[in-house]
Amino acid sequence: MFDFLLLQALCAVREHGTLARAAEALHITASAVSQRIAKLERETGQAMVERAGRGVRLTGAAMVLVAYGDRILSLVDEAEATLDGHRGAVAGRLSVAGFSTAVRGLLPVALGAMRERYPELAVEVSELEPDAASVRVARGELDVAIVQDWFNAPLELPAGLMKAPLLDDVVDVALPESHRLAGRAVLGVEELAGEEWITWPVGAVCHGWLLQTFAEPRVVHTAAEHPTQLALVAAGLGVCVLPRLGRDELPPGVTVAAVRPVLSRHVYAVWRRDVARRPAIGAMVEELAAAADHGAAASGAAGYGAAIFERN
């Protein structure tokens, strides 16, 4: 019988392409991954990996095992989740990821409540773009992700995920105080045609959305963080969209206007269907929904109250 850990190491190498990245995902050393692969080769009498440039690739024999390994690992996750649900304990470890404003605007409140109510649960947080986060949840590398999509640019989720809506986050536009449109409470989308924009880097979900939402946008600067974008706006170097979720105080020299028609993004939590019975996941989603309601009330966004669970 194959050792579960050996199959786990082989599947990780398939997913990540190198021993080092597989080791990072498994929270062990590259040497340990190598030793597990070597042991699997001894037990099967067949080579499992071969060099491919700077990485490795799986042999035909290894791919046969991986097909079974994926199913076995999924069943193990499901069994663990069912046992947790039977026991009813919110304990162990939980990994959560979200995009930047969700990490800033939702997770501090949610994690504070989780720590107080479930002291036996350790939550690990990372910041990731929605597409990357949802893929990692589907692979089992993350337990829960907070993702977003726009009203006119839906995010395609991998199969096997469940989701719960958290809030609809309204975005405004930030302008330099010297801008010709500064001082207006509301601006029409058409009035922003041809503006010079400061936005997220190429490849980010919000960069692509901006290009398809505004007429003839000229992206002159990119930055991954809102404070940097706003500093550039304050210097008179362009305008930027500014979500209400996780918003900090505006720097001097910046003014904000609402946009009509309203621009909003849908924010929701996702997790794998085969671990949906795990109490820690249910507790996390509930606290995220409560944090979203609190934040929505403060910002004027639309919250959803108790989470509504949906299958994808």
C-alpha positions in Angstrom: 0.0 0.0 0.0 1.3 3.4 -0.9 2.0 5.9 1.9 -0.4 8.8 1.8 2.4 11.3 2.2 4.2 9.9 -0.8 1.2 10.4 -3.1 0.8 13.9 -1.6 4.4 14.8 -2.5 3.9 13.5 -6.1 0.7 15.5 -6.6 2.4 18.6 -5.3 5.3 18.2 -7.7 2.8 17.9 -10.5 1.0 21.1 -9.5 4.1 23.2 -8.9 6.7 22.0 -11.3 9.7 22.0 -9.0 10.6 20.3 -5.8 11.2 23.6 -4.1 7.7 25.0 -4.9 6.1 21.7 -4.0 8.0 21.8 -0.6 6.8 25.3 0.0 3.1 24.3 -0.6 3.5 21.3 1.8 5.4 23.3 4.4 8.3 20.9 4.3 11.9 21.0 2.9 12.8 20.3 -0.7 15.0 17.5 0.6 12.0 15.9 2.3 10.0 16.0 -1.0 12.9 14.5 -2.8 13.1 11.7 -0.2 9.4 10.9 -0.5 9.6 10.8 -4.3 12.7 8.5 -4.0 10.9 6.2 -1.6 7.9 6.0 -4.0 10.2 5.1 -6.8 11.7 2.3 -4.7 8.3 0.9 -3.7 7.0 1.0 -7.3 10.2 0.0 -9.1 9.6 2.8 -11.6 10.9 6.3 -12.1 8.5 9.1 -11.0 10.3 12.3 -12.2 12.8 13.4 -14.7 14.6 16.7 -15.2 13.0 19.3 -17.4 15.1 22.5 -17.6 15.2 24.0 -14.1 12.3 22.0 -13.0 11.1 18.4 -13.2 8.3 16.6 -15.0 6.4 13.5 -14.1 6.9 10.2 -16.0 4.1 8.3 -17.5 4.0 6.0 -14.5 3.8 9.0 -12.2 0.9 10.4 -14.1 -1.0 7.2 -13.6 -0.5 7.5 -9.9 -1.3 11.2 -9.8 -4.8 10.5 -11.3 -5.5 8.2 -8.4 -3.7 10.5 -5.9 -6.0 13.4 -6.7 -9.0 11.3 -5.9 -7.5 9.9 -2.8 -6.5 13.3 -1.4 -9.9 14.7 -2.1 -11.5 11.8 -0.2 -9.1 12.3 2.7 -10.1 16.0 2.8 -13.8 15.1 2.7 -13.3 12.5 5.5 -11.5 15.0 7.7 -14.2 17.6 7.1 -16.9 15.1 7.9 -15.2 14.1 11.1 -14.7 17.7 12.1 -18.4 18.3 11.4 -19.4 15.3 13.5 -17.2 16.5 16.3 -18.4 20.1 15.9 -15.1 21.6 16.8 -13.9 24.8 15.3 -10.2 24.0 15.7 -7.0 23.3 13.8 -5.6 25.5 11.1 -7.4 27.5 8.4 -5.8 29.3 5.5 -7.6 32.3 4.1 -6.7 34.6 1.2 -8.2 37.8 -0.2 -7.5 40.7 -2.5 -6.0 43.8 -0.9 -9.0 45.8 0.1 -10.8 42.8 1.4 -7.8 41.8 3.6 -7.8 45.4 4.9 -11.6 46.0 5.1 -13.0 42.6 6.1 -10.4 40.3 7.7 -9.3 42.3 10.7 -12.9 42.4 12.0 -13.6 38.8 11.1 -10.3 37.5 12.5 -10.7 39.4 15.7 -14.1 37.7 16.3 -12.7 34.3 15.3 -9.8 34.6 17.8 -12.2 35.5 20.6 -14.7 32.8 19.9 -12.5 30.0 18.7 -9.1 30.1 20.4 -8.2 26.6 19.3 -8.3 27.7 15.6 -5.2 29.2 14.0 -5.9 31.3 10.9 -3.3 32.1 8.3 -3.9 35.0 5.9 -2.3 35.9 2.6 -3.1 38.5 -0.1 -3.8 37.2 -3.6 -5.6 38.3 -6.7 -9.1 36.7 -7.1 -8.2 34.4 -10.0 -5.1 33.0 -8.3 -6.8 32.6 -5.0 -9.8 30.7 -6.5 -7.4 28.3 -8.3 -5.5 27.6 -5.1 -8.7 26.9 -3.2 -9.7 24.5 -5.9 -6.4 22.7 -5.6 -6.7 22.4 -1.9 -3.8 24.8 -1.1 -6.2 27.3 0.5 -9.3 26.7 2.6 -11.2 30.0 1.9 -10.7 32.9 -0.4 -12.4 36.3 -0.6 -12.8 37.1 -4.3 -14.5 39.7 -6.4 -15.8 40.3 -9.9 -17.4 43.3 -11.5 -20.9 43.8 -12.7 -19.7 43.7 -16.3 -16.7 41.3 -15.9 -17.7 38.1 -14.0 -15.0 35.9 -12.6 -15.0 32.3 -13.9 -14.6 30.0 -10.9 -13.0 26.5 -11.1 -15.4 23.6 -10.8 -16.1 22.1 -7.3 -16.3 25.4 -5.4 -19.1 26.8 -3.3 -19.6 30.5 -2.7 -21.4 32.9 -0.4 -22.1 36.6 -1.3 -20.7 39.1 1.1 -21.4 42.6 -0.3 -21.6 44.7 -3.4 -18.8 47.3 -3.1 -19.4 50.7 -4.8 -16.4 52.4 -6.3 -16.0 56.1 -6.7 -13.4 58.2 -8.7 -10.6 60.1 -7.0 -9.4 63.3 -8.7 -6.7 65.9 -7.9 -8.2 69.0 -6.3 -6.9 70.9 -9.3 -8.9 68.8 -11.8 -11.5 70.5 -14.0 -14.2 68.1 -12.5 -13.1 68.5 -8.9 -15.8 69.6 -6.5 -18.7 67.8 -8.2 -20.5 65.2 -6.0 -21.5 63.0 -8.9 -19.9 62.4 -12.3 -21.3 60.6 -15.3 -19.1 57.8 -16.7 -19.1 59.6 -20.1 -17.5 62.7 -18.5 -14.4 60.6 -17.7 -13.8 59.6 -21.3 -10.2 60.1 -22.3 -8.9 60.7 -18.8 -5.4 59.8 -17.7 -5.7 56.9 -15.3 -3.7 55.5 -12.5 -4.6 51.9 -12.0 -3.5 48.4 -11.0 -0.7 46.6 -12.9 -1.3 44.8 -16.2 -2.8 41.3 -15.4 -4.7 42.4 -12.3 -8.5 41.9 -12.5 -9.2 45.6 -12.0 -6.8 46.8 -14.7 -8.7 44.8 -17.4 -12.1 46.0 -16.0 -11.1 49.7 -16.2 -10.1 49.3 -19.8 -13.4 47.9 -20.8 -15.5 50.2 -18.6 -14.3 53.7 -19.4 -14.2 55.1 -22.9 -10.7 55.7 -24.3 -8.8 55.4 -21.0 -5.2 56.4 -21.0 -3.3 54.4 -18.4 -0.3 56.5 -17.5 0.8 55.0 -14.2 0.2 51.6 -12.4 0.6 50.7 -8.8 -0.6 47.7 -6.8 -1.6 49.6 -3.6 -4.3 52.3 -3.2 -2.1 54.6 -1.1 0.4 54.8 -3.9 -2.3 55.4 -6.5 -3.8 58.2 -4.3 -0.3 59.8 -3.8 0.0 60.0 -7.6 -3.5 61.5 -7.8 -2.6 64.1 -5.2 0.4 65.0 -7.3 -2.0 65.8 -10.2 -0.8 62.9 -12.3 -4.1 61.3 -13.1 -7.4 60.0 -11.7 -8.2 56.6 -10.2 -11.1 54.5 -9.2 -11.5 54.1 -5.4 -13.5 51.3 -3.7 -15.3 52.1 -0.5 -14.3 48.8 1.0 -11.2 49.2 3.1 -10.9 52.9 2.3 -8.4 54.9 4.3 -8.5 58.7 4.9 -7.8 60.7 1.7 -4.4 62.4 1.4 -4.4 66.2 1.0 -5.0 67.3 -2.6 -7.5 64.5 -3.4 -11.2 64.8 -3.9 -13.7 62.0 -4.5 -16.9 61.9 -6.6 -19.5 59.2 -7.0 -20.1 57.8 -10.5 -23.4 57.4 -12.4 -24.4 54.8 -13.4 -23.2 53.2 -10.2 -20.1 51.1 -10.6 -19.8 48.2 -8.2 -18.0 44.9 -7.7 -19.5 41.7 -6.2 -17.5 40.4 -3.2 -17.9 36.8 -2.1 -16.2 34.0 -0.3 -15.4 30.6 -1.9 -14.3 27.2 -0.6 -14.3 23.6 -1.8 -17.5 21.6 -1.8 -15.8 18.5 -0.5 -14.8 20.3 2.8 -18.0 22.3 3.2 -18.9 20.4 6.3 -15.8 21.5 8.2 -17.1 23.8 11.0 -14.1 26.1 10.8 -15.0 27.0 7.2 -18.6 27.7 8.1 -17.5 29.8 11.1 -15.1 31.8 8.9 -17.8 32.5 6.2 -20.2 33.6 8.9 -17.8 36.1 10.4 -16.9 37.4 7.0 -20.6 38.0 6.3 -20.9 39.8 9.7 -17.8 41.9 8.9 -19.2 42.7 5.4 -22.5 43.9 7.0 -20.6 46.1 9.4 -18.4 47.6 6.6 -21.3 48.0 4.3 -23.2 50.0 6.8 -20.3 52.3 7.3 -19.4 52.8 3.6 -22.8 52.8 2.0 -22.2 49.5 0.1 -24.8 46.8 0.0 -24.3 43.9 2.4 -26.1 40.5 2.4 -26.6 39.8 6.1 -26.3 36.1 6.8 -24.3 34.3 4.2 -26.2 32.6 1.4 -24.4 29.4 0.3 -24.4 28.6 -3.4 -22.9 25.7 -5.3 -20.8 26.4 -8.4 
